[in-house]
């Protein structure tokens, strides 16, 4: 049976919310088992609070934890018995382990993923690819959103290939791929974006629709938004901030007067549906694209309701053949060797 390893000690709310959320995923998918890495006593204390199929849950004891203030590469090299490093090693060495989920340090997870799991043949740089809720009620994949602040045109072209393959796993046929820039015209952008535009235009097997602007991401005009990690991170945080601002403004307006409070009673269901559409937690975590196995990064402050879809996300990526589809996409494009950076 497929195994998904979960870093029980990663994140601000570990291990309680991590264990709770991961166990809930067992009810949503019946075709996998969980392996928690972390302090066995703490993890089992949390497990004792719930009823679950014990035959589908295992615990791998670890004596160390990678903290947010650790230097990522140094932590991966020195904290060899940490829940994060042990989990990544299991991912590499056990053929039955298909995915790893962690709410721990993004930098350490990225460094550990490259060091212990390795890159798919042909991939220059792995990338972070979250799903951003859009007005169509679906999601727009943003690749990259922070793993690679400084990029070369070839990086962006590969981000488009990998994210398009991921969109296919999510059920999107012929995903529309756009390049995030400062205007939709072909000549817009700096040298990096103009050269990336040319590369994306020539790629085989992806449906490149040209430049897009930041506003197009949440409008759902494309299925994939390609970006360098610096700009992508700003776009991601801006979208998150927009959602919080809208929620705050609505709450303020409906509390303004007795009439406003009465009006709320007539629209609360619609507001509830809107909030559900814009809820990032329902989409799970951020997929690391380009590694030889599935790795999902959950938000550091994740609660159980976000961990559950993160685990399901890993299961679906494994069963959907994400790694194989990225490999096939690179083969179609003629990328058979890892290029020099």
C-alpha positions as CSV (number, residue, x, y, z in Angstrom):
1,X,0.0,0.0,0.0
2,X,1.1,3.6,-0.7
3,X,2.7,5.3,2.2
4,X,2.6,9.0,2.9
5,X,5.1,10.3,5.5
6,X,4.1,13.2,7.6
7,X,6.5,15.4,9.6
8,X,4.6,15.4,12.9
9,X,7.0,17.9,14.5
10,X,7.0,20.6,11.7
11,X,5.0,23.8,12.0
12,X,3.7,26.1,14.7
13,X,1.0,23.8,15.8
14,X,2.9,20.5,15.9
15,X,2.2,17.8,16.8
16,X,-1.4,18.2,17.8
17,X,-2.9,19.8,14.7
18,X,-0.6,17.8,12.4
19,X,-1.7,14.4,13.8
20,X,-5.4,15.5,13.9
21,X,-5.4,16.6,10.3
22,X,-3.5,13.7,8.9
23,X,-5.7,11.2,10.6
24,X,-8.8,12.9,9.1
25,X,-7.3,12.3,5.6
26,X,-7.5,8.5,6.2
27,X,-11.3,8.9,6.0
28,X,-11.1,10.7,2.6
29,X,-8.8,8.2,0.9
30,X,-8.7,4.5,1.6
31,X,-5.7,3.6,-0.5
32,X,-2.8,4.7,1.6
33,X,-1.2,4.5,5.1
34,X,0.4,7.2,7.2
35,X,3.8,7.2,8.7
36,X,4.5,10.0,11.3
37,X,8.1,11.0,12.0
38,X,8.7,12.7,15.3
39,X,9.0,12.2,19.0
40,X,7.2,8.9,19.5
41,X,5.9,9.7,23.0
42,X,4.4,13.0,21.9
43,X,2.9,11.6,18.6
44,X,1.4,8.6,20.4
45,X,-0.1,10.9,23.0
46,X,-1.9,12.7,20.3
47,X,-3.0,9.5,18.5
48,X,-4.6,8.3,21.7
49,X,-7.1,11.1,21.4
50,X,-8.7,9.6,18.3
51,X,-10.3,6.5,16.8
52,X,-8.6,5.3,13.6
53,X,-7.5,2.3,11.7
54,X,-4.3,1.4,13.5
55,X,-3.2,-0.9,10.7
56,X,-2.9,2.2,8.5
57,X,-0.8,4.3,10.9
58,X,2.9,3.9,11.9
59,X,5.3,6.1,13.9
60,X,9.0,6.5,13.2
61,X,10.8,7.9,16.3
62,X,13.1,10.9,15.9
63,X,15.1,12.7,18.5
64,X,15.6,16.1,16.7
65,X,13.5,18.8,15.2
66,X,14.4,21.4,12.5
67,X,13.3,24.8,13.8
68,X,12.4,27.9,11.9
69,X,15.4,29.8,13.1
70,X,17.9,27.0,12.0
71,X,20.1,27.7,9.0
72,X,18.3,25.4,6.4
73,X,21.3,23.7,4.8
74,X,23.2,23.4,8.0
75,X,20.2,21.9,9.8
76,X,19.7,19.3,7.1
77,X,23.3,18.2,7.3
78,X,23.6,18.2,11.1
79,X,20.2,17.2,12.4
80,X,20.2,13.8,10.8
81,X,17.7,12.4,13.2
82,X,15.2,15.2,12.8
83,X,11.6,14.4,11.8
84,X,12.1,16.3,8.5
85,X,15.4,14.7,7.4
86,X,14.3,11.2,8.5
87,X,11.1,11.6,6.5
88,X,12.9,12.7,3.4
89,X,15.3,9.8,3.7
90,X,12.4,7.4,4.0
91,X,10.9,9.0,0.9
92,X,14.1,8.3,-1.1
93,X,14.9,4.8,0.2
94,X,11.5,3.1,0.6
95,X,9.8,2.4,-2.8
96,X,6.4,2.2,-1.1
97,X,6.7,5.8,0.3
98,X,5.3,8.0,-2.4
99,X,5.0,11.4,-0.7
100,X,6.1,13.5,2.2
101,X,4.2,16.3,3.9
102,X,5.7,18.9,6.2
103,X,4.6,22.3,7.7
104,X,8.2,22.8,8.8
105,X,10.9,25.1,7.5
106,X,10.5,25.8,3.8
107,X,14.2,26.4,3.3
108,X,15.2,23.1,5.1
109,X,12.5,21.2,3.2
110,X,13.8,22.6,-0.1
111,X,17.5,21.9,0.7
112,X,16.7,18.5,2.1
113,X,14.5,17.6,-0.9
114,X,17.3,18.3,-3.3
115,X,20.0,16.7,-1.2
116,X,18.1,13.5,-0.2
117,X,15.4,13.0,-2.8
118,X,17.1,14.5,-5.8
119,X,15.8,16.2,-9.0
120,X,14.0,14.6,-11.9
121,X,16.3,14.2,-14.8
122,X,16.5,17.4,-16.8
123,X,15.2,19.7,-14.0
124,X,17.5,22.7,-13.3
125,X,15.7,24.0,-10.2
126,X,12.7,22.6,-8.3
127,X,9.9,25.1,-7.7
128,X,7.2,25.9,-5.2
129,X,3.7,25.6,-6.8
130,X,0.7,26.6,-4.7
131,X,-2.9,26.7,-5.9
132,X,-4.5,30.1,-5.6
133,X,-8.4,30.2,-5.4
134,X,-10.0,32.1,-8.3
135,X,-13.4,33.5,-9.1
136,X,-14.3,30.5,-11.2
137,X,-14.3,28.3,-8.1
138,X,-11.2,26.4,-9.2
139,X,-7.5,27.2,-8.7
140,X,-4.7,28.9,-10.6
141,X,-1.3,27.3,-10.1
142,X,1.5,29.8,-9.4
143,X,5.0,28.5,-10.2
144,X,7.4,29.6,-8.6
145,X,6.3,31.4,-5.4
146,X,9.6,31.7,-3.5
147,X,12.0,28.8,-4.0
148,X,14.1,30.7,-6.6
149,X,14.3,34.4,-6.1
150,X,16.8,34.9,-8.9
151,X,16.0,33.1,-12.1
152,X,17.2,32.6,-15.7
153,X,14.9,32.2,-18.7
154,X,15.3,28.5,-18.8
155,X,14.1,28.2,-15.2
156,X,10.8,29.9,-16.1
157,X,10.3,27.7,-19.1
158,X,10.8,24.6,-17.0
159,X,8.4,26.0,-14.3
160,X,5.8,26.2,-17.1
161,X,6.3,22.6,-18.1
162,X,6.2,21.2,-14.6
163,X,3.2,23.2,-13.5
164,X,1.3,22.3,-16.7
165,X,1.9,18.7,-16.0
166,X,0.7,19.2,-12.4
167,X,-2.5,20.9,-13.7
168,X,-3.1,17.8,-15.8
169,X,-2.9,15.6,-12.7
170,X,-5.5,17.9,-11.2
171,X,-7.8,17.1,-14.1
172,X,-7.3,20.2,-16.2
173,X,-7.2,19.4,-19.9
174,X,-4.8,21.5,-22.1
175,X,-4.0,23.9,-19.2
176,X,-3.5,27.5,-20.2
177,X,-0.1,28.7,-19.2
178,X,0.7,32.4,-18.8
179,X,3.9,34.3,-17.9
180,X,3.4,36.8,-15.1
181,X,4.7,40.2,-16.3
182,X,4.0,43.9,-16.1
183,X,1.8,43.9,-19.1
184,X,0.1,41.5,-21.5
185,X,2.0,42.7,-24.6
186,X,4.7,40.4,-26.0
187,X,7.4,43.1,-25.7
188,X,6.6,43.9,-22.0
189,X,9.0,42.9,-19.2
190,X,12.7,43.0,-18.6
191,X,15.3,40.9,-20.5
192,X,14.5,37.8,-18.3
193,X,10.8,37.9,-19.0
194,X,11.2,38.6,-22.7
195,X,13.6,35.7,-23.2
196,X,11.4,33.5,-21.1
197,X,8.4,34.5,-23.3
198,X,10.4,33.3,-26.3
199,X,11.3,30.0,-24.7
200,X,7.7,29.3,-23.5
201,X,6.4,30.1,-27.0
202,X,8.6,27.4,-28.6
203,X,7.9,24.7,-26.0
204,X,6.2,21.5,-27.3
205,X,3.3,20.1,-25.3
206,X,2.2,23.2,-23.4
207,X,-0.6,25.7,-24.2
208,X,1.2,29.0,-23.7
209,X,-1.2,32.0,-24.0
210,X,1.4,34.8,-23.5
211,X,1.9,37.4,-20.8
212,X,-0.5,37.9,-17.9
213,X,-0.8,40.5,-15.2
214,X,-1.2,39.9,-11.5
215,X,-4.9,40.5,-11.6
216,X,-5.4,37.7,-14.0
217,X,-4.4,35.1,-11.4
218,X,-7.5,35.3,-9.2
219,X,-9.7,36.0,-12.2
220,X,-8.9,32.4,-13.4
221,X,-8.0,33.5,-16.9
222,X,-5.1,31.0,-16.9
223,X,-4.6,27.7,-15.2
224,X,-0.9,28.2,-14.6
225,X,0.9,31.5,-13.9
226,X,4.7,31.2,-14.4
227,X,6.9,33.5,-12.3
228,X,10.3,34.0,-10.8
229,X,10.2,33.2,-7.1
230,X,10.6,36.9,-6.0
231,X,7.6,38.2,-8.0
232,X,5.6,35.1,-7.4
233,X,6.0,35.4,-3.6
234,X,4.8,39.0,-3.7
235,X,1.8,37.9,-5.9
236,X,0.9,35.1,-3.5
237,X,1.1,37.3,-0.4
238,X,-0.9,40.1,-2.1
239,X,-3.6,37.6,-3.0
240,X,-3.7,36.3,0.6
241,X,-3.9,39.9,1.9
242,X,-6.7,40.7,-0.5
243,X,-8.8,37.9,0.9
244,X,-8.2,39.0,4.5
245,X,-9.0,42.6,3.6
246,X,-12.3,41.7,1.9
247,X,-13.3,39.6,4.9
248,X,-12.5,42.4,7.3
249,X,-14.3,45.0,5.3
250,X,-17.5,42.9,5.1
251,X,-17.4,42.2,8.8
252,X,-17.1,45.9,9.5
253,X,-20.0,46.9,7.2
254,X,-22.4,44.3,8.6
255,X,-21.7,45.5,12.1
256,X,-22.1,49.2,11.3
257,X,-25.8,49.5,12.2
258,X,-28.9,47.4,13.2
259,X,-30.1,47.6,9.6
260,X,-26.8,46.2,8.4
261,X,-27.0,43.3,10.8
262,X,-30.5,42.5,9.5
263,X,-29.3,42.7,5.9
264,X,-26.6,40.2,6.8
265,X,-29.2,37.5,7.6
266,X,-30.3,37.6,3.9
267,X,-26.8,37.3,2.4
268,X,-24.9,35.2,4.9
269,X,-25.2,32.0,2.9
270,X,-23.8,33.7,-0.2
271,X,-21.0,35.2,1.9
272,X,-20.3,31.8,3.3
273,X,-20.0,30.4,-0.2
274,X,-17.7,33.2,-1.2
275,X,-15.5,32.6,1.9
276,X,-15.3,28.9,1.0
277,X,-14.2,29.7,-2.5
278,X,-11.4,32.0,-1.3
279,X,-10.3,29.7,1.5
280,X,-6.7,28.6,0.9
281,X,-6.9,25.9,3.5
282,X,-9.2,23.8,1.3
283,X,-6.6,23.5,-1.4
284,X,-3.9,22.0,0.8
285,X,-0.3,22.9,0.7
286,X,2.3,23.9,-1.8
287,X,3.7,21.3,-4.1
288,X,7.5,21.1,-4.7
289,X,7.8,20.4,-8.4
290,X,10.9,18.9,-9.9
291,X,11.9,16.3,-7.2
292,X,11.9,12.6,-7.8
293,X,9.1,12.0,-5.3
294,X,6.1,14.0,-4.2
295,X,6.8,16.6,-1.5
296,X,4.1,19.0,-0.1
297,X,4.8,22.0,2.0
298,X,2.0,23.1,4.3
299,X,1.9,26.6,5.8
300,X,3.9,26.9,9.0
301,X,0.8,28.0,10.9
302,X,-1.4,25.2,9.5
303,X,-4.3,23.9,11.5
304,X,-5.8,20.4,11.0
305,X,-8.2,21.6,8.3
306,X,-5.2,22.5,6.1
307,X,-3.1,19.4,6.9
308,X,-6.0,17.1,5.8
309,X,-6.1,18.4,2.2
310,X,-2.3,18.5,2.1
311,X,-2.1,14.8,2.8
312,X,-4.9,14.1,0.3
313,X,-3.0,16.3,-2.2
314,X,0.1,14.1,-1.8
315,X,-2.0,10.9,-2.2
316,X,-3.6,12.2,-5.4
317,X,-0.3,13.4,-6.8
318,X,1.1,9.9,-6.3
319,X,-1.9,8.1,-7.8
320,X,-2.1,10.6,-10.6
321,X,1.5,9.9,-11.7
322,X,2.8,13.5,-11.2
323,X,6.5,12.5,-11.3
324,X,5.9,10.4,-14.4
325,X,4.0,13.2,-16.2
326,X,6.7,15.7,-15.5
327,X,9.3,13.3,-16.8
328,X,7.2,12.7,-19.9
329,X,6.8,16.4,-20.5
330,X,10.6,16.9,-20.4
331,X,11.1,14.1,-22.8
332,X,8.6,15.6,-25.3
333,X,10.4,18.9,-25.1
334,X,13.7,17.1,-25.8
335,X,15.2,17.8,-22.3
336,X,17.1,14.6,-21.6
337,X,19.9,15.9,-19.5
338,X,20.1,18.5,-16.7
339,X,21.3,21.8,-18.3
340,X,24.0,23.9,-16.7
341,X,22.7,26.7,-14.6
